[in-house]
Every structure is written in structure tokens, then in C-alpha cells.
Amino acid sequence: MDAVKPYLYLLPALLTIGYWIYLPLIKTFKLSFYQWNLLPTSPKTYVGWDNFRNLLTLPEVGKALTNTLIYTIGVIPFSLIIPLAIAIFTDNVGKRYKNVYRALIFLPMIMAPVAVSSVWRWILHPTNGILNVTLNSLFGIEEPIRYFTDERLAIWSITFITGWKLIGFSTLIFSAAMTGINKEYIEAARIDRANKWQIIRHVLLPLLSPSILFMAMLSVLFASEWSFSYINVLTQGGPMNSTTNIYYLLWTYGFQTFSVGWSSAAAVVLFIGFGLIAWGFMRLSKKLSFFDD
């Protein structure tokens, strides 16, 4: 009985995970081989690999994949470079002030995406937005900048908003990692007359490498998923599909056109593709991460 007791404690969690995660995953794999419109009275027609073949030939899929890559690369400065710099250069701030700045910088992360979208829609409004009004008063711009309706700017506007919301979370991760670093290494480097940059490059960055690789993996895997809410509220994938990514396309197939087979096929491709990326990151982390043992 004692050998079974730990598994009994885990059973509710395992059943919950199985029901809410793995069962839908299995059903998604199954639906990717069928044609169905979500109606209970409509028959499910087995089409084999046709959904995958059709998916790969659609022109909007190529555009969505390109945009997904743009979102992934675009958020890296906000999820890695800026938070890392903030965490390193504010590490010596007093404890009381450090807690205050951490709370302030983390605040955007806990705000609801719809509320964030509404605020940024007001800030970036082409005629009444505070940013355009400020630019007009300072530089006298004649034509208002249309951040969400100009197909050249829309994707970068969504990327900026997504990255802005990520800064607080990433900074908190790096700040926590900085707290765990043994300060004796920094003192030893100073005794050896290392300057600030040398300490950062040869001491702090290697010791922060596990956290850096972890945040890099999260950025690559979830950048487009994090941007979905802002795309849905602010641009609806437009203009001219310039902001559509693979997550928004998956949602469009499933809940706008009710092409459940195509949506499931896109989800399967996404699952396999990002699963391989995650596996690659884990292999990379084992090789590149430096641990203070």
C-alpha cells in the first residue's frame, strides 16, 4: 500500500492533465484526417492526407509562416536583450526600491490582453492618438501614421506591443537568476582588475546562460501565440494578411470558416514543428548552459 500511495496523490492531477491536454491532442490528430464543419448532425468524412496537402498549397499559409518568423525574431530584443540589461544594471539597487521597480515593470504582464489592446489602440490612433499628436506638435508631420492599417507598419506595431508586455516577465526571470549568483565570483573578478564589461561577459553571462536559453526557447515557441490576442483585437489579421500568423490562421480555419480538418492539420503541423524546436533547444541547453556546481 505504501508503494501505491504516492501515485494516489498524483492521480487527480494526472487525470486532469490527461483529460484537458492529452485527450484534446489525440482528438486533434484524429480530426486532421477528416472533413467536418463542427455541426453535431454533420458527418465526418475521412479524407486522409488531403488536409495537409491542401494546407501546404494555400498562399495564406506561406504568408502566415513568414509573419510567424517575424514575430519570433521581433520579440527577442524585448524578451532577452532589454530585460537582461535591466536585470544586470539594477542588481545593486536597494532591496526596497528593487521590489518597487520589479512590481512596476511586471505590471504590464498581468494586464488583460484586451485591455492592453484598447490602451494601445488609443495611444496609436492615427488622428486622436497621443503619439501622433505628440509627433505632429514636435515635427509637424502632415500625414498621420496609421500603425494598424498600414500593411508595412501593422506587423511591427503588433510585435512592439507583444514585446512590451513581455519585458516585465523576462526581467523578473533574469533578476531572480542574478539573485542566485554567488557574489564572490564578481568580487574575485574585481580583485583581478576586471572592468564592468569583462565581469558581464566572462562572469555574469555564463552564469546566466541557463536562464538566457530558457527565455530564448520561450520566445521562439510562444512569441506568435502571445501576439494572437493583439492581432485578433487590433487588426484581425489585416491589412492584406500582413499581420496573420499561424495561430491566427489556425483559429480562422476552426472558428470562422469551420474548416475543422484544416484547423486540426495546421495544429498538428504546429505541434510537430515547435516540438522539434523545443527538442533542439533542450539539446542546445545541455551543451551551452554553464552551472555553478
C-alpha positions in Angstrom: 0.0 0.0 0.0 2.9 2.4 0.8 4.2 1.9 -2.7 0.9 2.9 -4.3 0.1 5.8 -2.0 2.3 8.4 -3.9 0.5 7.6 -7.1 -2.9 8.0 -5.5 -1.9 11.5 -4.5 -0.8 12.2 -8.1 -3.9 10.6 -9.7 -6.2 13.7 -9.6 -3.5 15.8 -11.3 -2.7 13.2 -13.9 -6.4 12.6 -14.7 -6.9 16.4 -15.1 -3.9 16.8 -17.3 -4.9 13.8 -19.4 -8.5 15.0 -19.8 -7.7 18.7 -20.6 -4.4 18.3 -22.5 -3.8 14.9 -24.0 -7.4 13.9 -24.9 -7.9 17.1 -27.0 -4.4 16.5 -28.5 -5.4 13.0 -29.6 -8.7 14.2 -31.0 -6.9 17.0 -32.9 -4.7 14.4 -34.5 -7.7 12.3 -35.4 -9.7 15.3 -36.8 -6.8 16.3 -39.0 -7.6 13.4 -41.3 -11.3 14.3 -41.6 -13.5 16.9 -43.1 -16.1 18.3 -40.7 -17.9 21.6 -40.0 -18.4 21.2 -36.3 -22.2 20.6 -36.6 -23.2 17.5 -34.5 -25.6 16.4 -37.3 -22.9 16.7 -40.0 -21.0 13.6 -40.9 -17.2 13.4 -40.5 -15.7 12.5 -43.9 -12.4 10.7 -43.9 -10.0 12.5 -46.4 -6.7 11.0 -45.4 -3.7 13.4 -46.0 -5.7 15.8 -48.2 -6.0 18.4 -45.4 -2.2 18.5 -45.0 -1.7 18.7 -48.8 -4.3 21.5 -49.2 -2.8 23.3 -46.2 0.7 23.4 -47.7 -0.6 24.7 -51.0 -2.6 27.7 -49.7 -0.9 31.0 -50.3 -2.0 32.5 -46.9 -0.2 29.7 -45.1 3.2 30.8 -46.5 2.4 34.4 -45.5 1.4 33.3 -42.0 4.6 31.3 -41.6 6.7 34.3 -42.7 4.9 36.5 -40.2 5.3 33.9 -37.5 9.1 34.1 -38.1 9.0 37.9 -38.0 7.1 37.8 -34.7 9.6 35.3 -33.3 12.7 37.3 -34.2 11.0 40.7 -33.4 10.3 39.9 -29.8 13.8 38.7 -29.0 15.1 42.2 -28.1 12.1 42.6 -25.7 12.3 39.2 -24.2 16.1 38.8 -24.0 18.3 41.8 -24.6 16.4 44.6 -22.8 15.4 42.5 -19.8 18.9 41.1 -19.4 20.4 44.6 -19.4 17.8 45.9 -16.9 18.4 42.9 -14.6 22.2 43.3 -14.7 22.4 47.1 -14.3 19.7 47.2 -11.5 21.1 44.3 -9.5 22.7 46.7 -7.0 19.6 48.7 -6.3 18.4 48.6 -2.7 16.0 45.9 -1.7 13.1 48.2 -1.0 13.5 50.0 -4.4 14.2 46.8 -6.2 10.8 45.3 -5.1 9.1 48.5 -6.3 10.7 48.6 -9.7 10.0 44.8 -10.2 6.4 45.3 -9.4 6.1 48.3 -11.8 7.9 46.5 -14.6 5.9 43.3 -14.1 2.6 45.2 -14.2 2.0 45.0 -18.0 2.4 41.2 -17.8 -0.6 40.8 -15.5 -2.9 43.2 -17.5 -5.5 41.6 -19.7 -4.5 41.5 -23.4 -7.9 43.0 -24.4 -7.4 45.9 -22.0 -3.8 46.4 -23.3 -5.0 46.3 -26.9 -7.6 49.0 -26.1 -5.0 51.2 -24.5 -2.5 50.9 -27.4 -5.3 51.4 -29.9 -6.0 54.8 -28.2 -2.2 55.7 -28.0 -1.6 54.8 -31.6 -4.8 56.2 -33.1 -4.0 57.9 -36.4 -5.8 61.2 -35.6 -6.5 61.4 -31.9 -3.8 59.1 -30.5 -1.3 60.7 -28.1 1.7 59.5 -30.1 0.6 61.0 -33.4 -0.5 64.2 -31.6 2.9 64.5 -30.0 4.8 63.8 -33.3 2.7 66.4 -35.0 3.4 69.0 -32.4 7.2 68.3 -32.4 7.9 67.6 -36.0 4.8 68.9 -37.8 4.0 65.6 -39.7 1.5 66.2 -42.4 0.1 62.7 -42.8 -0.9 60.8 -39.7 0.9 57.5 -39.1 -1.5 54.6 -39.4 0.1 52.0 -37.2 -2.6 49.3 -37.6 -4.0 49.9 -41.1 -0.7 50.4 -43.0 0.5 46.9 -44.1 4.1 48.0 -43.8 3.8 49.1 -40.1 1.0 46.9 -38.7 3.1 43.8 -38.0 5.8 45.8 -36.3 3.2 47.6 -34.2 1.8 44.2 -33.0 5.4 42.9 -32.4 6.2 46.0 -30.3 3.1 45.6 -28.2 3.8 41.9 -27.7 7.4 42.6 -26.7 6.5 45.5 -24.4 4.2 43.2 -22.5 7.0 40.5 -22.2 9.7 42.8 -20.8 8.4 42.5 -17.2 8.2 38.7 -17.2 11.7 38.3 -18.7 13.2 40.9 -16.4 11.8 39.0 -13.4 13.3 35.7 -14.6 16.7 37.3 -15.1 16.6 39.2 -11.8 15.8 36.0 -10.0 18.8 34.4 -11.7 21.0 37.3 -10.7 20.0 36.9 -7.1 21.2 33.3 -7.2 24.7 34.1 -8.5 27.4 33.8 -5.9 28.8 37.4 -5.5 32.2 36.0 -4.6 32.8 35.5 -8.3 32.2 39.2 -9.0 34.5 40.2 -6.1 37.2 37.9 -7.4 37.0 39.4 -10.9 37.2 42.9 -9.4 40.3 41.9 -7.4 41.8 40.8 -10.7 41.0 44.3 -12.1 38.3 43.2 -14.4 36.2 46.1 -15.6 32.3 46.2 -15.7 32.1 44.8 -19.3 34.6 42.0 -18.6 32.6 41.0 -15.5 29.4 40.9 -17.5 31.0 39.0 -20.4 33.1 36.5 -18.6 31.2 36.0 -15.3 27.6 37.1 -15.4 26.6 35.9 -18.9 28.0 32.4 -18.5 26.3 32.0 -15.1 23.0 33.4 -16.6 23.2 31.1 -19.6 20.6 28.6 -18.4 18.1 31.4 -17.9 19.0 33.0 -21.2 18.5 29.8 -23.1 15.2 29.2 -21.2 13.9 32.6 -22.2 15.1 32.2 -25.8 13.2 28.9 -26.0 10.0 30.5 -24.6 10.3 33.4 -27.0 10.7 31.1 -30.1 7.9 28.8 -29.0 5.3 31.3 -27.8 6.0 34.6 -29.5 3.3 34.1 -32.1 0.9 32.7 -29.5 1.4 35.7 -27.3 0.7 38.0 -30.2 -2.6 36.3 -31.1 -4.8 38.4 -28.8 -3.5 41.7 -30.2 -3.9 40.5 -33.8 -7.5 39.5 -33.0 -8.4 42.7 -31.3 -6.4 45.3 -33.3 -6.0 44.1 -36.9 -8.0 40.9 -37.4 -5.1 39.6 -39.4 -5.1 42.6 -41.8 -4.4 44.7 -43.7 -4.0 42.2 -46.6 -3.0 39.4 -44.2 0.1 41.4 -43.2 -0.3 40.5 -39.5 -1.7 37.0 -39.8 0.4 34.3 -38.1 0.0 30.6 -37.9 -2.0 30.7 -34.7 -4.5 33.3 -36.1 -4.8 31.2 -39.3 -5.5 28.1 -37.2 -8.2 30.0 -35.3 -9.7 31.4 -38.6 -10.0 27.9 -40.1 -11.5 26.4 -37.0 -14.0 29.1 -35.8 -14.7 31.4 -38.7 -14.8 29.1 -41.8 -15.5 26.0 -39.7 -12.9 24.0 -41.6 -12.1 21.9 -38.6 -10.0 19.5 -40.7 -7.7 22.2 -42.0 -7.5 23.8 -38.5 -6.6 20.4 -36.9 -4.0 19.8 -39.6 -2.4 23.2 -39.0 -2.4 22.5 -35.3 -0.6 19.1 -35.9 2.0 20.7 -38.1 2.5 23.4 -35.5 2.8 20.9 -32.7 5.4 18.8 -34.5 7.3 21.8 -35.7 7.6 23.5 -32.4 8.1 20.2 -30.7 11.2 19.7 -32.8 12.4 23.2 -32.0 11.9 22.6 -28.2 13.8 19.3 -28.5 16.6 21.2 -30.3 16.7 23.9 -27.6 16.9 21.3 -24.8 19.8 19.6 -26.6 21.4 23.0 -27.0 20.9 23.9 -23.4 22.8 20.8 -22.3 25.8 21.8 -24.4 25.8 25.5 -23.8 24.5 26.0 -20.3 27.0 26.7 -17.5 26.1 25.7 -14.0 27.9 26.8 -10.8 28.4 23.4 -9.2 
